[in-house]
Amino acid sequence: MQVQETLSKETKTRRNALFGITILSIFGFLSFGLFKKRKNVIACAPLPKETKTMKFLTQDGQLVEVDISRVIASNEKASNKEMQTWIKR
């Protein structure tokens, strides 16, 4: 009789151990999904708008880029003589 009682005690302890491990693992899986706080994602700053630029030649011969919105449109073309007198060497 003692052999059967010892076997049943061993099986009870094994079952209790497996039951405890199962409960702990279920709690671990649930804690990943249920109790996790979602982090608020902060949106990045909007990308700057691409400004269109034009290249111009200054009087002293340097090439500069100027925003198109700052340019006043003129329908007149410069003559060769004006260009020759305008550029400073």
WOLIN-V184254 format. One record per residue. N is the residue number from 1. SS is DSSP state (H for helix, E for strand, L for the rest). PHI is phi in degrees with one decimal (999 if undefined). OMEGA is omega as a letter, one per 20 degrees, with the letter a starting at -180 (none if undefined). Layout:
BEGIN
n=N ss=SS phi=PHI omega=OMEGA
n=N ss=SS phi=PHI omega=OMEGA
END
This chain:
BEGIN
n=1 ss=L phi=999 omega=a
n=2 ss=H phi=-67.4 omega=a
n=3 ss=H phi=-65.2 omega=r
n=4 ss=H phi=-68.2 omega=r
n=5 ss=H phi=-68.0 omega=r
n=6 ss=H phi=-69.4 omega=r
n=7 ss=H phi=-66.1 omega=a
n=8 ss=H phi=-68.2 omega=r
n=9 ss=H phi=-67.5 omega=r
n=10 ss=H phi=-65.8 omega=r
n=11 ss=H phi=-67.3 omega=r
n=12 ss=H phi=-65.0 omega=a
n=13 ss=H phi=-68.2 omega=r
n=14 ss=H phi=-65.0 omega=r
n=15 ss=H phi=-63.5 omega=r
n=16 ss=H phi=-64.5 omega=r
n=17 ss=H phi=-66.1 omega=r
n=18 ss=H phi=-63.5 omega=r
n=19 ss=H phi=-62.8 omega=r
n=20 ss=H phi=-64.5 omega=r
n=21 ss=H phi=-63.7 omega=r
n=22 ss=H phi=-63.0 omega=r
n=23 ss=H phi=-61.9 omega=r
n=24 ss=H phi=-65.0 omega=r
n=25 ss=H phi=-70.1 omega=r
n=26 ss=H phi=-63.8 omega=r
n=27 ss=H phi=-62.3 omega=r
n=28 ss=H phi=-63.6 omega=r
n=29 ss=H phi=-66.8 omega=a
n=30 ss=H phi=-69.4 omega=a
n=31 ss=H phi=-67.9 omega=r
n=32 ss=H phi=-68.8 omega=a
n=33 ss=H phi=-98.6 omega=a
n=34 ss=L phi=-87.7 omega=a
n=35 ss=L phi=-96.8 omega=a
n=36 ss=L phi=-82.2 omega=r
n=37 ss=L phi=-82.6 omega=r
n=38 ss=L phi=-84.1 omega=a
n=39 ss=L phi=-82.3 omega=r
n=40 ss=L phi=-76.0 omega=a
n=41 ss=L phi=-92.4 omega=r
n=42 ss=L phi=-88.5 omega=a
n=43 ss=L phi=-69.8 omega=r
n=44 ss=L phi=-73.3 omega=r
n=45 ss=L phi=-64.0 omega=a
n=46 ss=L phi=-65.3 omega=a
n=47 ss=L phi=-68.8 omega=r
n=48 ss=L phi=-65.6 omega=r
n=49 ss=L phi=-70.2 omega=r
n=50 ss=L phi=-76.5 omega=r
n=51 ss=L phi=-92.6 omega=r
n=52 ss=L phi=-84.6 omega=a
n=53 ss=E phi=-126.2 omega=r
n=54 ss=E phi=-123.1 omega=r
n=55 ss=E phi=-97.9 omega=r
n=56 ss=E phi=-128.7 omega=r
n=57 ss=E phi=-102.7 omega=r
n=58 ss=L phi=-82.1 omega=a
n=59 ss=L phi=-63.7 omega=a
n=60 ss=L phi=-88.5 omega=r
n=61 ss=L phi=95.1 omega=r
n=62 ss=L phi=-89.7 omega=r
n=63 ss=E phi=-93.2 omega=a
n=64 ss=E phi=-127.5 omega=r
n=65 ss=E phi=-104.1 omega=a
n=66 ss=E phi=-125.9 omega=r
n=67 ss=E phi=-63.8 omega=a
n=68 ss=H phi=-62.2 omega=a
n=69 ss=H phi=-66.5 omega=r
n=70 ss=H phi=-90.4 omega=a
n=71 ss=L phi=-92.6 omega=r
n=72 ss=L phi=-93.0 omega=a
n=73 ss=L phi=-73.7 omega=r
n=74 ss=L phi=-129.9 omega=a
n=75 ss=L phi=-87.8 omega=a
n=76 ss=L phi=-89.9 omega=r
n=77 ss=L phi=-96.8 omega=r
n=78 ss=L phi=-79.6 omega=r
n=79 ss=L phi=-83.2 omega=r
n=80 ss=H phi=-63.0 omega=a
n=81 ss=H phi=-65.2 omega=r
n=82 ss=H phi=-63.0 omega=r
n=83 ss=H phi=-65.0 omega=a
n=84 ss=H phi=-68.3 omega=r
n=85 ss=H phi=-81.8 omega=a
n=86 ss=H phi=-75.8 omega=a
n=87 ss=L phi=-75.5 omega=r
n=88 ss=L phi=-97.9 omega=a
n=89 ss=L phi=-106.5 omega=none
END
